[in-house]
Amino acid sequence: MQEIEFLKYLVENLVEHSDEISIEKRDDELGTLLTLQVHSDDMGIIIGKKWSTINALRSILRLHGMKIWKKLTLKVLEENV
């Protein structure tokens, strides 16, 4: 659960609705996929201007994965309307 806690810490400090953060983890032969879902009002913050924030989060996760010898991938789900 080390990856989930790390991502949750990063995202909690960015969004306003930190109680509505949902992270799912799925492992396979290619690595670990972390699926992030946040409140619809926070989607703009997570994506960022020209995808800058989400790309930064993915880079940080990739570096964290190198440290713990795992390939980490981040996927963001839009809220179902």
Gaussian input, Z-matrix of N, CA and C with variables (Angstrom, degrees):
# hf/3-21g

backbone

0 1
 N
 C     1     B1
 C     2     B2     1     A1
 N     3     B3     2     A2     1     D1
 C     4     B4     3     A3     2     D2
 C     5     B5     4     A4     3     D3
 N     6     B6     5     A5     4     D4
 C     7     B7     6     A6     5     D5
 C     8     B8     7     A7     6     D6
 N     9     B9     8     A8     7     D7
 C    10    B10     9     A9     8     D8
 C    11    B11    10    A10     9     D9
 N    12    B12    11    A11    10    D10
 C    13    B13    12    A12    11    D11
 C    14    B14    13    A13    12    D12
 N    15    B15    14    A14    13    D13
 C    16    B16    15    A15    14    D14
 C    17    B17    16    A16    15    D15
 N    18    B18    17    A17    16    D16
 C    19    B19    18    A18    17    D17
 C    20    B20    19    A19    18    D18
 N    21    B21    20    A20    19    D19
 C    22    B22    21    A21    20    D20
 C    23    B23    22    A22    21    D21
 N    24    B24    23    A23    22    D22
 C    25    B25    24    A24    23    D23
 C    26    B26    25    A25    24    D24
 N    27    B27    26    A26    25    D25
 C    28    B28    27    A27    26    D26
 C    29    B29    28    A28    27    D27
 N    30    B30    29    A29    28    D28
 C    31    B31    30    A30    29    D29
 C    32    B32    31    A31    30    D30
 N    33    B33    32    A32    31    D31
 C    34    B34    33    A33    32    D32
 C    35    B35    34    A34    33    D33
 N    36    B36    35    A35    34    D34
 C    37    B37    36    A36    35    D35
 C    38    B38    37    A37    36    D36
 N    39    B39    38    A38    37    D37
 C    40    B40    39    A39    38    D38
 C    41    B41    40    A40    39    D39
 N    42    B42    41    A41    40    D40
 C    43    B43    42    A42    41    D41
 C    44    B44    43    A43    42    D42
 N    45    B45    44    A44    43    D43
 C    46    B46    45    A45    44    D44
 C    47    B47    46    A46    45    D45
 N    48    B48    47    A47    46    D46
 C    49    B49    48    A48    47    D47
 C    50    B50    49    A49    48    D48
 N    51    B51    50    A50    49    D49
 C    52    B52    51    A51    50    D50
 C    53    B53    52    A52    51    D51
 N    54    B54    53    A53    52    D52
 C    55    B55    54    A54    53    D53
 C    56    B56    55    A55    54    D54
 N    57    B57    56    A56    55    D55
 C    58    B58    57    A57    56    D56
 C    59    B59    58    A58    57    D57
 N    60    B60    59    A59    58    D58
 C    61    B61    60    A60    59    D59
 C    62    B62    61    A61    60    D60
 N    63    B63    62    A62    61    D61
 C    64    B64    63    A63    62    D62
 C    65    B65    64    A64    63    D63
 N    66    B66    65    A65    64    D64
 C    67    B67    66    A66    65    D65
 C    68    B68    67    A67    66    D66
 N    69    B69    68    A68    67    D67
 C    70    B70    69    A69    68    D68
 C    71    B71    70    A70    69    D69
 N    72    B72    71    A71    70    D70
 C    73    B73    72    A72    71    D71
 C    74    B74    73    A73    72    D72
 N    75    B75    74    A74    73    D73
 C    76    B76    75    A75    74    D74
 C    77    B77    76    A76    75    D75
 N    78    B78    77    A77    76    D76
 C    79    B79    78    A78    77    D77
 C    80    B80    79    A79    78    D78
 N    81    B81    80    A80    79    D79
 C    82    B82    81    A81    80    D80
 C    83    B83    82    A82    81    D81
 N    84    B84    83    A83    82    D82
 C    85    B85    84    A84    83    D83
 C    86    B86    85    A85    84    D84
 N    87    B87    86    A86    85    D85
 C    88    B88    87    A87    86    D86
 C    89    B89    88    A88    87    D87
 N    90    B90    89    A89    88    D88
 C    91    B91    90    A90    89    D89
 C    92    B92    91    A91    90    D90
 N    93    B93    92    A92    91    D91
 C    94    B94    93    A93    92    D92
 C    95    B95    94    A94    93    D93
 N    96    B96    95    A95    94    D94
 C    97    B97    96    A96    95    D95
 C    98    B98    97    A97    96    D96
 N    99    B99    98    A98    97    D97
 C   100   B100    99    A99    98    D98
 C   101   B101   100   A100    99    D99
 N   102   B102   101   A101   100   D100
 C   103   B103   102   A102   101   D101
 C   104   B104   103   A103   102   D102
 N   105   B105   104   A104   103   D103
 C   106   B106   105   A105   104   D104
 C   107   B107   106   A106   105   D105
 N   108   B108   107   A107   106   D106
 C   109   B109   108   A108   107   D107
 C   110   B110   109   A109   108   D108
 N   111   B111   110   A110   109   D109
 C   112   B112   111   A111   110   D110
 C   113   B113   112   A112   111   D111
 N   114   B114   113   A113   112   D112
 C   115   B115   114   A114   113   D113
 C   116   B116   115   A115   114   D114
 N   117   B117   116   A116   115   D115
 C   118   B118   117   A117   116   D116
 C   119   B119   118   A118   117   D117
 N   120   B120   119   A119   118   D118
 C   121   B121   120   A120   119   D119
 C   122   B122   121   A121   120   D120
 N   123   B123   122   A122   121   D121
 C   124   B124   123   A123   122   D122
 C   125   B125   124   A124   123   D123
 N   126   B126   125   A125   124   D124
 C   127   B127   126   A126   125   D125
 C   128   B128   127   A127   126   D126
 N   129   B129   128   A128   127   D127
 C   130   B130   129   A129   128   D128
 C   131   B131   130   A130   129   D129
 N   132   B132   131   A131   130   D130
 C   133   B133   132   A132   131   D131
 C   134   B134   133   A133   132   D132
 N   135   B135   134   A134   133   D133
 C   136   B136   135   A135   134   D134
 C   137   B137   136   A136   135   D135
 N   138   B138   137   A137   136   D136
 C   139   B139   138   A138   137   D137
 C   140   B140   139   A139   138   D138
 N   141   B141   140   A140   139   D139
 C   142   B142   141   A141   140   D140
 C   143   B143   142   A142   141   D141
 N   144   B144   143   A143   142   D142
 C   145   B145   144   A144   143   D143
 C   146   B146   145   A145   144   D144
 N   147   B147   146   A146   145   D145
 C   148   B148   147   A147   146   D146
 C   149   B149   148   A148   147   D147
 N   150   B150   149   A149   148   D148
 C   151   B151   150   A150   149   D149
 C   152   B152   151   A151   150   D150
 N   153   B153   152   A152   151   D151
 C   154   B154   153   A153   152   D152
 C   155   B155   154   A154   153   D153
 N   156   B156   155   A155   154   D154
 C   157   B157   156   A156   155   D155
 C   158   B158   157   A157   156   D156
 N   159   B159   158   A158   157   D157
 C   160   B160   159   A159   158   D158
 C   161   B161   160   A160   159   D159
 N   162   B162   161   A161   160   D160
 C   163   B163   162   A162   161   D161
 C   164   B164   163   A163   162   D162
 N   165   B165   164   A164   163   D163
 C   166   B166   165   A165   164   D164
 C   167   B167   166   A166   165   D165
 N   168   B168   167   A167   166   D166
 C   169   B169   168   A168   167   D167
 C   170   B170   169   A169   168   D168
 N   171   B171   170   A170   169   D169
 C   172   B172   171   A171   170   D170
 C   173   B173   172   A172   171   D171
 N   174   B174   173   A173   172   D172
 C   175   B175   174   A174   173   D173
 C   176   B176   175   A175   174   D174
 N   177   B177   176   A176   175   D175
 C   178   B178   177   A177   176   D176
 C   179   B179   178   A178   177   D177
 N   180   B180   179   A179   178   D178
 C   181   B181   180   A180   179   D179
 C   182   B182   181   A181   180   D180
 N   183   B183   182   A182   181   D181
 C   184   B184   183   A183   182   D182
 C   185   B185   184   A184   183   D183
 N   186   B186   185   A185   184   D184
 C   187   B187   186   A186   185   D185
 C   188   B188   187   A187   186   D186
 N   189   B189   188   A188   187   D187
 C   190   B190   189   A189   188   D188
 C   191   B191   190   A190   189   D189
 N   192   B192   191   A191   190   D190
 C   193   B193   192   A192   191   D191
 C   194   B194   193   A193   192   D192
 N   195   B195   194   A194   193   D193
 C   196   B196   195   A195   194   D194
 C   197   B197   196   A196   195   D195
 N   198   B198   197   A197   196   D196
 C   199   B199   198   A198   197   D197
 C   200   B200   199   A199   198   D198
 N   201   B201   200   A200   199   D199
 C   202   B202   201   A201   200   D200
 C   203   B203   202   A202   201   D201
 N   204   B204   203   A203   202   D202
 C   205   B205   204   A204   203   D203
 C   206   B206   205   A205   204   D204
 N   207   B207   206   A206   205   D205
 C   208   B208   207   A207   206   D206
 C   209   B209   208   A208   207   D207
 N   210   B210   209   A209   208   D208
 C   211   B211   210   A210   209   D209
 C   212   B212   211   A211   210   D210
 N   213   B213   212   A212   211   D211
 C   214   B214   213   A213   212   D212
 C   215   B215   214   A214   213   D213
 N   216   B216   215   A215   214   D214
 C   217   B217   216   A216   215   D215
 C   218   B218   217   A217   216   D216
 N   219   B219   218   A218   217   D217
 C   220   B220   219   A219   218   D218
 C   221   B221   220   A220   219   D219
 N   222   B222   221   A221   220   D220
 C   223   B223   222   A222   221   D221
 C   224   B224   223   A223   222   D222
 N   225   B225   224   A224   223   D223
 C   226   B226   225   A225   224   D224
 C   227   B227   226   A226   225   D225
 N   228   B228   227   A227   226   D226
 C   229   B229   228   A228   227   D227
 C   230   B230   229   A229   228   D228
 N   231   B231   230   A230   229   D229
 C   232   B232   231   A231   230   D230
 C   233   B233   232   A232   231   D231
 N   234   B234   233   A233   232   D232
 C   235   B235   234   A234   233   D233
 C   236   B236   235   A235   234   D234
 N   237   B237   236   A236   235   D235
 C   238   B238   237   A237   236   D236
 C   239   B239   238   A238   237   D237
 N   240   B240   239   A239   238   D238
 C   241   B241   240   A240   239   D239
 C   242   B242   241   A241   240   D240

   B1=1.4691
   B2=1.5302
   B3=1.2787
   B4=1.4525
   B5=1.5345
   B6=1.3237
   B7=1.4687
   B8=1.5232
   B9=1.3337
   B10=1.4624
   B11=1.5193
   B12=1.3186
   B13=1.4625
   B14=1.5206
   B15=1.3335
   B16=1.4621
   B17=1.5272
   B18=1.3373
   B19=1.4668
   B20=1.5208
   B21=1.3257
   B22=1.4577
   B23=1.5223
   B24=1.3300
   B25=1.4611
   B26=1.5285
   B27=1.3205
   B28=1.4650
   B29=1.5261
   B30=1.3329
   B31=1.4604
   B32=1.5238
   B33=1.3377
   B34=1.4730
   B35=1.5194
   B36=1.3207
   B37=1.4525
   B38=1.5235
   B39=1.3171
   B40=1.4591
   B41=1.5258
   B42=1.3159
   B43=1.4685
   B44=1.5242
   B45=1.3291
   B46=1.4643
   B47=1.5188
   B48=1.3247
   B49=1.4660
   B50=1.5245
   B51=1.3220
   B52=1.4639
   B53=1.5252
   B54=1.3226
   B55=1.4624
   B56=1.5310
   B57=1.3269
   B58=1.4648
   B59=1.5280
   B60=1.3135
   B61=1.4587
   B62=1.5244
   B63=1.3240
   B64=1.4600
   B65=1.5278
   B66=1.3339
   B67=1.4599
   B68=1.5250
   B69=1.3178
   B70=1.4614
   B71=1.5210
   B72=1.3180
   B73=1.4589
   B74=1.5225
   B75=1.3365
   B76=1.4582
   B77=1.5307
   B78=1.3212
   B79=1.4606
   B80=1.5165
   B81=1.3324
   B82=1.4575
   B83=1.5231
   B84=1.3214
   B85=1.4628
   B86=1.5288
   B87=1.3278
   B88=1.4594
   B89=1.5224
   B90=1.3263
   B91=1.4537
   B92=1.5176
   B93=1.3151
   B94=1.4558
   B95=1.5245
   B96=1.3317
   B97=1.4577
   B98=1.5226
   B99=1.3305
   B100=1.4573
   B101=1.5201
   B102=1.3221
   B103=1.4522
   B104=1.5213
   B105=1.3232
   B106=1.4572
   B107=1.5177
   B108=1.3331
   B109=1.4559
   B110=1.5235
   B111=1.3358
   B112=1.4594
   B113=1.5248
   B114=1.3195
   B115=1.4696
   B116=1.5247
   B117=1.3113
   B118=1.4736
   B119=1.5249
   B120=1.3367
   B121=1.4693
   B122=1.5287
   B123=1.3187
   B124=1.4627
   B125=1.5195
   B126=1.3283
   B127=1.4600
   B128=1.5228
   B129=1.3147
   B130=1.4657
   B131=1.5149
   B132=1.3238
   B133=1.4686
   B134=1.5206
   B135=1.3216
   B136=1.4628
   B137=1.5268
   B138=1.3203
   B139=1.4698
   B140=1.5265
   B141=1.3230
   B142=1.4607
   B143=1.5178
   B144=1.3151
   B145=1.4606
   B146=1.5248
   B147=1.3104
   B148=1.4726
   B149=1.5264
   B150=1.3351
   B151=1.4565
   B152=1.5333
   B153=1.3109
   B154=1.4616
   B155=1.5261
   B156=1.3341
   B157=1.4617
   B158=1.5183
   B159=1.3221
   B160=1.4610
   B161=1.5272
   B162=1.3188
   B163=1.4632
   B164=1.5288
   B165=1.3278
   B166=1.4597
   B167=1.5308
   B168=1.3398
   B169=1.4597
   B170=1.5276
   B171=1.3124
   B172=1.4669
   B173=1.5287
   B174=1.3300
   B175=1.4662
   B176=1.5244
   B177=1.3256
   B178=1.4596
   B179=1.5324
   B180=1.3342
   B181=1.4637
   B182=1.5226
   B183=1.3230
   B184=1.4604
   B185=1.5345
   B186=1.3320
   B187=1.4642
   B188=1.5249
   B189=1.3149
   B190=1.4619
   B191=1.5316
   B192=1.3148
   B193=1.4553
   B194=1.5198
   B195=1.3209
   B196=1.4591
   B197=1.5260
   B198=1.3063
   B199=1.4641
   B200=1.5278
   B201=1.3398
   B202=1.4649
   B203=1.5335
   B204=1.3269
   B205=1.4574
   B206=1.5300
   B207=1.3484
   B208=1.4630
   B209=1.5189
   B210=1.3255
   B211=1.4613
   B212=1.5195
   B213=1.3276
   B214=1.4647
   B215=1.5210
   B216=1.3195
   B217=1.4601
   B218=1.5184
   B219=1.3324
   B220=1.4624
   B221=1.5172
   B222=1.3264
   B223=1.4607
   B224=1.5206
   B225=1.3313
   B226=1.4605
   B227=1.5235
   B228=1.3312
   B229=1.4624
   B230=1.5198
   B231=1.3205
   B232=1.4672
   B233=1.5098
   B234=1.3366
   B235=1.4572
   B236=1.5201
   B237=1.3216
   B238=1.4717
   B239=1.5119
   B240=1.3362
   B241=1.4662
   B242=1.5038
   A1=111.57
   A2=116.43
   A3=121.07
   A4=111.72
   A5=117.32
   A6=121.19
   A7=111.22
   A8=116.67
   A9=121.38
   A10=110.29
   A11=117.02
   A12=120.75
   A13=111.32
   A14=116.70
   A15=120.63
   A16=111.06
   A17=116.90
   A18=120.66
   A19=110.87
   A20=117.35
   A21=120.25
   A22=110.79
   A23=117.49
   A24=121.61
   A25=110.66
   A26=117.04
   A27=120.70
   A28=111.55
   A29=116.22
   A30=121.16
   A31=111.26
   A32=117.55
   A33=120.56
   A34=111.81
   A35=116.77
   A36=120.81
   A37=113.27
   A38=117.21
   A39=121.38
   A40=113.37
   A41=116.94
   A42=121.27
   A43=112.20
   A44=115.23
   A45=121.17
   A46=111.86
   A47=118.13
   A48=122.69
   A49=108.88
   A50=116.72
   A51=120.49
   A52=112.88
   A53=117.20
   A54=120.20
   A55=112.12
   A56=117.90
   A57=121.55
   A58=112.33
   A59=117.25
   A60=121.71
   A61=108.90
   A62=115.47
   A63=120.78
   A64=108.13
   A65=115.99
   A66=121.17
   A67=108.60
   A68=115.51
   A69=121.31
   A70=108.46
   A71=115.71
   A72=121.67
   A73=109.43
   A74=115.90
   A75=120.43
   A76=108.30
   A77=115.67
   A78=121.92
   A79=110.16
   A80=116.43
   A81=122.02
   A82=108.31
   A83=116.78
   A84=120.18
   A85=113.07
   A86=117.82
   A87=121.25
   A88=113.23
   A89=117.93
   A90=121.01
   A91=110.98
   A92=115.37
   A93=121.78
   A94=109.31
   A95=115.62
   A96=121.90
   A97=108.15
   A98=116.19
   A99=121.84
   A100=107.59
   A101=116.71
   A102=122.40
   A103=108.13
   A104=115.98
   A105=122.78
   A106=110.04
   A107=115.87
   A108=121.06
   A109=107.51
   A110=115.88
   A111=121.69
   A112=109.25
   A113=115.78
   A114=122.05
   A115=108.98
   A116=116.55
   A117=120.76
   A118=112.48
   A119=117.97
   A120=120.17
   A121=112.08
   A122=117.17
   A123=121.45
   A124=113.43
   A125=118.19
   A126=120.80
   A127=112.63
   A128=116.78
   A129=120.52
   A130=112.28
   A131=115.98
   A132=120.70
   A133=109.78
   A134=116.81
   A135=121.02
   A136=111.11
   A137=117.58
   A138=121.09
   A139=110.19
   A140=117.27
   A141=121.11
   A142=112.05
   A143=114.60
   A144=120.98
   A145=109.01
   A146=116.60
   A147=123.98
   A148=111.20
   A149=117.15
   A150=124.66
   A151=113.33
   A152=117.28
   A153=119.59
   A154=113.18
   A155=118.05
   A156=120.38
   A157=111.41
   A158=117.88
   A159=120.36
   A160=110.81
   A161=117.37
   A162=119.94
   A163=111.11
   A164=116.78
   A165=120.35
   A166=110.51
   A167=117.29
   A168=120.60
   A169=110.71
   A170=117.28
   A171=120.91
   A172=110.99
   A173=116.70
   A174=120.21
   A175=111.67
   A176=116.39
   A177=120.45
   A178=110.05
   A179=117.00
   A180=120.48
   A181=111.92
   A182=116.56
   A183=120.36
   A184=110.16
   A185=116.41
   A186=120.65
   A187=111.41
   A188=116.93
   A189=120.97
   A190=109.88
   A191=116.45
   A192=120.73
   A193=112.29
   A194=117.00
   A195=120.14
   A196=110.31
   A197=116.15
   A198=121.08
   A199=111.46
   A200=117.14
   A201=120.67
   A202=111.67
   A203=117.90
   A204=124.30
   A205=113.16
   A206=116.01
   A207=121.53
   A208=109.19
   A209=116.26
   A210=120.72
   A211=107.12
   A212=116.46
   A213=121.65
   A214=109.68
   A215=115.71
   A216=122.53
   A217=107.87
   A218=116.08
   A219=121.80
   A220=110.31
   A221=115.11
   A222=122.45
   A223=107.04
   A224=117.16
   A225=121.59
   A226=108.41
   A227=115.62
   A228=120.88
   A229=109.82
   A230=114.93
   A231=119.11
   A232=108.55
   A233=115.25
   A234=120.02
   A235=109.40
   A236=116.70
   A237=121.45
   A238=109.79
   A239=115.41
   A240=119.77
   A241=109.11
   D1=4.47
   D2=-178.39
   D3=-58.69
   D4=-39.51
   D5=-178.00
   D6=-68.53
   D7=-41.00
   D8=-178.91
   D9=-64.25
   D10=-45.09
   D11=-179.91
   D12=-63.04
   D13=-40.03
   D14=179.58
   D15=-64.17
   D16=-47.71
   D17=179.21
   D18=-64.11
   D19=-41.72
   D20=-179.71
   D21=-61.95
   D22=-40.10
   D23=177.60
   D24=-60.42
   D25=-44.68
   D26=179.78
   D27=-63.17
   D28=-47.47
   D29=-174.72
   D30=-70.66
   D31=-38.15
   D32=179.95
   D33=-57.34
   D34=-32.79
   D35=-178.43
   D36=-83.08
   D37=-2.56
   D38=178.59
   D39=-105.16
   D40=-37.26
   D41=-170.07
   D42=-96.69
   D43=162.87
   D44=177.93
   D45=-88.87
   D46=-32.97
   D47=-178.19
   D48=-101.55
   D49=68.74
   D50=-175.10
   D51=-68.76
   D52=-18.28
   D53=178.97
   D54=-77.07
   D55=-10.66
   D56=-178.28
   D57=-108.35
   D58=25.15
   D59=176.20
   D60=-85.02
   D61=130.17
   D62=178.02
   D63=-128.30
   D64=127.57
   D65=179.86
   D66=-128.79
   D67=127.21
   D68=176.15
   D69=-114.05
   D70=145.48
   D71=-178.42
   D72=-120.31
   D73=133.46
   D74=176.60
   D75=-136.01
   D76=123.31
   D77=178.01
   D78=-99.79
   D79=141.42
   D80=171.80
   D81=-148.76
   D82=-169.73
   D83=-176.70
   D84=-68.90
   D85=-18.18
   D86=179.85
   D87=-88.80
   D88=-14.48
   D89=-178.67
   D90=139.84
   D91=-151.22
   D92=-177.89
   D93=-117.53
   D94=128.46
   D95=176.77
   D96=-104.48
   D97=122.40
   D98=174.82
   D99=-105.07
   D100=123.37
   D101=-179.83
   D102=-106.95
   D103=120.29
   D104=-175.71
   D105=-106.88
   D106=134.94
   D107=174.02
   D108=-133.37
   D109=129.02
   D110=179.94
   D111=-126.52
   D112=172.06
   D113=176.91
   D114=-60.15
   D115=145.94
   D116=-176.36
   D117=-59.76
   D118=-30.53
   D119=177.92
   D120=-68.86
   D121=-22.38
   D122=-177.56
   D123=-94.31
   D124=-4.67
   D125=-178.51
   D126=-59.75
   D127=-40.20
   D128=179.02
   D129=-62.84
   D130=-36.03
   D131=178.74
   D132=-68.89
   D133=-43.55
   D134=-178.21
   D135=-67.04
   D136=-41.99
   D137=-179.71
   D138=-71.42
   D139=-48.52
   D140=179.33
   D141=80.17
   D142=168.52
   D143=179.25
   D144=-69.81
   D145=125.12
   D146=-177.42
   D147=54.64
   D148=37.55
   D149=177.37
   D150=62.39
   D151=22.99
   D152=-175.26
   D153=-67.28
   D154=-41.19
   D155=-177.44
   D156=-69.74
   D157=-46.29
   D158=-179.28
   D159=-64.84
   D160=-37.38
   D161=177.35
   D162=-66.44
   D163=-36.76
   D164=177.27
   D165=-66.90
   D166=-42.14
   D167=177.21
   D168=-61.35
   D169=-41.45
   D170=179.40
   D171=-64.89
   D172=-39.16
   D173=178.18
   D174=-66.06
   D175=-42.29
   D176=178.82
   D177=-63.82
   D178=-42.68
   D179=177.98
   D180=-64.16
   D181=-38.19
   D182=178.27
   D183=-62.28
   D184=-43.02
   D185=177.82
   D186=-65.94
   D187=-41.01
   D188=177.61
   D189=-63.01
   D190=-39.69
   D191=177.72
   D192=-63.23
   D193=-37.99
   D194=176.80
   D195=-62.17
   D196=-36.72
   D197=-178.91
   D198=-67.00
   D199=-35.71
   D200=-178.20
   D201=-103.74
   D202=13.34
   D203=175.58
   D204=61.47
   D205=44.48
   D206=175.86
   D207=-137.18
   D208=150.52
   D209=172.07
   D210=-92.55
   D211=115.89
   D212=-178.61
   D213=-107.86
   D214=134.11
   D215=177.64
   D216=-126.58
   D217=139.65
   D218=-178.86
   D219=-113.20
   D220=131.41
   D221=175.62
   D222=-125.81
   D223=137.06
   D224=179.62
   D225=-111.61
   D226=127.16
   D227=178.35
   D228=-97.16
   D229=137.82
   D230=173.07
   D231=-80.81
   D232=149.54
   D233=-179.32
   D234=-69.18
   D235=136.63
   D236=176.16
   D237=-71.62
   D238=130.15
   D239=-178.76
   D240=-101.57

